[in-house]
Amino acid sequence: MKDKELDLDILENADKITIEHLAQKYKAVSDRDKQRILERSEKLYRERSSDDTVSSVVSGVEIYHRPVWRKLVAAASAIVIVAGAAAGGAFMLKKRMTKPADTLTETAEDVTAEEATEVSETTEEVIEETEANEETHQFKELQLHEPAPYVNSLKEAEALIDAHSITMKWDERHDYRVDTAYYTELLQSEGYDLDSLEAKSYIYHMMLNSFMYFDTAKGTMIDLCPDNDSYRTEIEFQDDLPAQESYTKTTMVSGEDRIISEHFVYDNNDIYKYDNEKTYEVYQGGFQSEVKVTEDNYRYVEAPPPDHSLGVYMNNSFMGMEFNELQPDQTAIGWLRKFDNWHINSISELLGRAAAELSGVNDRGNEFTISVDICTGIIMAFTESENGIVRNQTELTALEVDVPIDRIEFDPSGCTEKKLYSDSEIR
C-alpha cells in the first residue's frame, strides 16, 4: 500500500483474502534476506536453531473491563472500540528449510555393499530428522515497517485492520514468532547497521508482540519521580502467561510514608488488596482463550477528523503495574511508529540480558531513551525528558524470564471487603 492511500482492493474483497494473496501483495522481506535466512538455517542444521486523538481496538475475544486503578496505573486512557471478527489470515508462516547431507563424492566402484547400506540408512535418518525439523521450527516472516496507512473514515480503518488480523488461540501464540535466534545474532554481529530498516522493524515487532516470546516473568522495578527525590514507586511482580495469572505488590514511597497495595489474578478473580487500610476489592475476571492479532504495519491506521486514528492494543488484563514494561505495545505504537523519529544506538547488557538502546523524540516533542530486551521485547528502562529535564524514569532492577513460578494467593484474614456497589444500589 502506498502511503496515505486506501487499499480499496483489500477492503472490497476482505472475505476473499488468502494468505497467498497477501504474501504476493505485501512481500515481507527481500529475496536477499530470504537467502540469508536460508543459508543460516542450513548452517544451524549442520551444527545440530501524535497529535492525533487515538482510539483503540482492544485485542481479544472476551473484553474484560477492569477498574481504574486510582493513580496506580500510569497508562493514558483510550476510547475502546470493539472491532468485528478477523476477515482473513494475514500472518504468513515460513518453514526454516534444511537439506540432506552433502552429496557423496566416492564413485560406485569404491563403495561396498555394506557401505552403501550404511549410507542409505544414514541418508534416510537425515531426511527424517530434516522433515521433523521442518515441522517443529516454523517462523513468521518479519514484516518490514511501512508508514501508517491512511483512510477516509473510522469505518474504513476498522475494515482495513480486520483484513490484516487473525484470531489465534492463546496457547498457540508461540507459533506466530519470528526467528529471534537469527535476529539477536544479527543485531550483535560486527559491522551490522543497527539503524537499518530491518533492525528497527525487529525491535518494533518485539515490543508489539512481546507476549509471544516468553511464558513467565518475575522481577522488580522502580518508577522514579525526578522532580521529587523523596517520591518513588517500587514494584514486585510475577506473571504466568500460559495460566494468565499474576501477582503484583506496589509500594508508593513518599518520604517516610509507604502506601502498599497488592494485586492478585487467578481462578477468574481479580483482587486488589490495600494493605494500609486493610481492605480489598474482588472483581470477576475471565480466561482469554483467544486473542486477535493484527499485522505490525496495521496496528495504527490514520484517519482525518472528526473521526479518530485507530490504534490496536493488547488486552492482557491479568497483568498489573508491570504491564507497560512486559507488554509495551502502547509505547511502541505511540513513540516508535514513525521510524524517522528514533534510532538504535547500540546493544548493551542489562541484568545479564542483551538490550537495544534506543533514543528519539515522541509526538509531544519530548526526548526519550528506551532499553529493550532483544529476546523478548520487554522494556528494561526508559526515560522521557522535556527541554533537557527528565520527567519520567522507570527501570527494571531484577528480571527472570521463563523460570518456574509458584502462585501467590490472597489471604483475606484481617481485611474487610469493599464493594463497588452497596446492596441498596444493587436492588
N, C-alpha and C positions, 0 to 999 in steps of 0.2 A: 504494500500500500504506500502511495506517495504521501508525504507529509501534508496535513491539512486537507486531505481528500477522502471522502467516504467511499469505501469499497462496496458499491451497490450490488455487485455480483454476489458477494458473501451474504449480504442482508436478504436479498431476494430469493436466494437458494439455500438458506440455512438448513432446511430439512434434508437437503441432498448432499451436504458436505461430507466428504470422506477423508480419511487420513491421507490417502494418495493425492487427492486434490490439493489439500493444504501443503503437503510435502513439496508439490511442484510449485505452488503459488508463493509459498513463504519458505524458501530454502534457508535452512538454519545456518549452515556453515559452508565454506568454500570447498572445492574438490581438494585443494592443497591441504586444508585442515583435516578432511576426512582421511586422506592418505597418511597424514602424520599420525592420526589416531590408530589407523590400521597397523602401521609399522610398529607403533609402541605396543599394541596388543600382541602382535606376533613375538616381540622381544620378551614381553612378560610371560607368555606361554612357554617359550623356550627355556626360560629361567625357572618356571614351575607352573596379581591384578592389578509560592503560589499565591499567588494573589487570588487565585480563583476560589470561589466558595465550593467546598468539596462535599459531595455526598458519598456514601459508602454502600457497596453491596456486600453484605455480611456473608462470608462463605459458610456453607454447611446446610444440611437438610433441616435439622431441628434448630430453630433460632431460640436461644436461651437468653432471657432478659435478666441480667443480674443487677443488684442495687448499685447506685452510685456510691463510691467508697469515700465519702466525706473528705476530700482533700488528701486522701492517702493515695489516690490514683493521679498520676501526672499526665495521663493521655488526654488530648483535646477531644471534646465531644464532636460527634458527626451525625448527620441525618442518615437514618438507616432506610435503605430501600431494598426490599427483598425481590431479587430477580427470579425469573422463571427457570424451568429446567434447562439443562445444557442442551444445545441443538446439535452439536457434533463433537466427535472426539478429535481434538486438535493436538493432542500430545503424541509426538512421533517417537517411537522407540527404535533403537538400533541394537543389533547384536554385535558384541565385540567379537569379530571373526578371528578364527585361528586356522592353521593349516597343518597337515600331517608332517611327519618327519621329513628331513631333507631327502631328495632323490638319491637312490643308490648309484654309486659310480663304478662298482665292480661289474665285470662282464658276466654273462651267463655261464661261461666255461669255468670261471673262478669260484662259483658258488656251488657248494654241495647240496644234496637234497635236504640234509638235516639243517644246514644254514638257511636254506630257502624257507623251510618250515618255520624256523625261529623268526626270520624277517617278516613272514606273513603274519604270524601271531602278534609280533610287536606292532606292526602297522595297524592291525585291527584294534589293538589296545589303544593306540594313539588316536585313531579315528573315533572310538567310543568315548574316550576322555575329552576329545575336542567337541563332540556333539553335546556331551554333558555340560561342558564349559559354556557352550553357546546358549544352552537352556537356562543356566544359572545366572550368567552375567549379562544382564540387559541394562542398557542405559539410555536415557533420553538425550537427544541432541541438545547442546547448549544453544539457546536462541540468542543470536547476536542482537544487541539493542538497536531499536529504531525510535525516532521521536514519537511522542504520544499521538495516536490517530485523532483526527478532528471530525466531528459530526455536527449536524444541524440542530439536534434536539436530544433531550434525555432519553426519549423512546428509542431513537436510533443508537444511542450509546449502549443501552441495555441489550438491544438486539445484537450489536457487534460483540459485546462481551460474552453473551451466551453462545455465539457462534464459535468462540475461541475458548470454550471452557469444557471441562468434563466433570462428572461426578464420580469420585473414586471411593472405594472402601477405606476406612481409616487404617485398618490393619494391613493394607496393601500399599501404603504411601511410599515405602522403600522402592517399589517398582518404577517410580517416576523420577528417580535421581539421575543426575549427570555423573560422569566418571570423576569423582573427586580425587582419586589417586593420581590420575593423569594431570588434572589441573593444578593440584597442590605442588606436584613435582615441577610442573611448567613454571609456576609463579616463583619458585625458589631456584630455578636454573640460572646459571650465569649468562648475562647478556640479554635476557628476555625483557621485552618492553612492558613494564608494569602498567604503563598508561595506555596500552593498546585497547582497542575495542573489545577484543576477546577477553583480556584480563578484567576489564571493568564490567563486562557483561556477566562474567562468572561471579564476581563479588556481589553484584546486584541480584543475580539469581539466588545465591545462597542466602542473602538477607530476606528475600521474598519467601523462600521456601525452607527455612531452617528446620521446620518441624519434620521434614522428610529425612533429615541427616543425623538425628540422634534419638535415642529411646528414653534415656533418663539423664537428668542433670541435677546436681546439688552443689551448693556453694554459698558464698556470702557476697554482698555488695554494699556499697555505700553511696548515698546521694548527698552531695555536699551543697552548702549554701555559701557561695563565695562572698556574698555581701555581709555575711554574719558567721564568723568562725565558730561561734558557740552553738550553732544550729546545724544538725545533720540528721539523716535518716539511715539507720543500719538495718539491713535485711538479711535474714537467713531463709534459704529456700531449698526445696527438693521437689522435683517434678517427675512423674512416671507417665510418659506419653501413651504407651500401649494401654495402660489401665485408666488413663485420664484422671489421675489422682495427683494431689499436690498438698504441700504444707508450706506456709509462709509465716514467718514471725517478723513483724515490723516494729522497730523501736525508734520513735521520734525523740531526738535529744535536743533540748534547749537549755543550755547552762547546766544546772543540777537536776532539772526536771527530765523525766522519762515517761513517755506515753507508749504503752506496749499494746499491740493488737496481734491476734493470730488468725490465720485463715486456713480452714481445713476443707478439702474436697475429696469425698469418697462415697461410695454407695448411693449415688444420686443425691447427695446432700452437700450443700454449700453453707458452711458455718463460719460466722465471724465472732470471735471472742475478744472482748475489750477488757484486758486484764486489770487496768486501773480501777474501773468501776464494777468489776466482777459481773458483767452481763454478757449475753450472747444473743445472736440472731441466727435463725435457721431458714434457709431458702431451698426450694426444690430445684435440683439441678437436672441432669439428664445426660446419658452417654450419647455421644455423637458418632454414630456408626459409619456415616458417610460424610464426605466433605466435597464441596465444589471448588475446583482449582482452575484458575484461568492462566493462559499463557502469559509469560513475563511481559511481552510487549503490549498486552491488552489489560494490564492491571490499572491503567489510568487512561481515560478517554476524555478528551476536551470537548466542550460544547459551549456555545455562546449564551450570554444572559438573555432572557431571565431564567433559562434552565441552568443546571449546575454541571460542572465537570464531574466525572464519576471515577471514584477510586474503589478498588476491590481489596478488602482486608480480611484476614483470617479471623475466626471467631473461637479461638481456644479459650473458652470461658473458664476452664478449670485451673488456669494459672493465676498467680497473684501479682504482687508488685513487680516481680521479675519478668513479667510478660513482655515489656518493651525491649528487654535485652535478649531474651531467649527467642522471641518471635518478632524481629524488628522490621516487619514489612511496612508498617506505617512510616517509620523513619526512612526506609529505602524509597518509598513512593514520594514522600513529601520532600526529601532532601537530595535524593540521588537520581531521580528520573531524568533530569537534564544533565547529560553526561559532560557537557562543556563546563559545568559549574564546579566540578570536583576532580581530584586526581588521586592515584595510588602512588604514594611517595616511596614506600619501602616495605619489606617484610621483616618483622621483628619477632621476638619471643616474649610472650606474657603468660605467666602462670604455667610455664612449661609447654605452651601451645604456640604454633605459628600464627601470627596475626598480620593482616594487611593494614598498614597505616594510611588512612585517608585524610584529606583536607579539602575544604571547599567553602562555598558560600551558599546559604539556603535562600528560600524565596523571600525571607524577611530582610535579606541583606546582611545577615549575621554570619560571621566566620565560624566554622566548626572543624573539629577533628574527631575521627572515629577509628577505633581499633576493632577489627573484625576477625574472628577465628576463621581461617580459610577452610577448615574441615567441616564446620557446622553452620557458619553464618551468624553465630552468636556475637553480639556486641560485647566486647571486653571492657571498653572505656569510651567515653565521649565527653567533649566539651563544646559549649556554644558561647561565643564572645560577641559583644556588641561594642563597637568603637574601641576595640582593644581591651575591654573589661570582660572577664569571664562571668557569665550569668548563670550557666548551668554546668554541672560537672558530676558525672556518675562513673563509677568503675567497679568491676568485679575484683574482690580481694581474695577469692578462692573459687575454684571451679573443678568439678569432676564430672566427666561425661561417660555415659554407658557403664555405670557401676551399679551393683545391687542396691536397692532402696527398700527399707522397711517402712511400711505405712505408719504414720503418726496419727492416732485417733484422738478425737476430742473427749475430754473428761469434764462433764458439767458440774462436778462437785463444787459446792460453794458459790455457784453462779446463778443468776436469775435470768430467765429468758425474756428478751424484749420482743414484743410482737409488732409487726409492721402496722397492723390494724387492730383496734380494740374489738371486743366481742360485739359491742353495740353497733360499730361500723359495719361488721360482717353481716349482722342481722339486717 
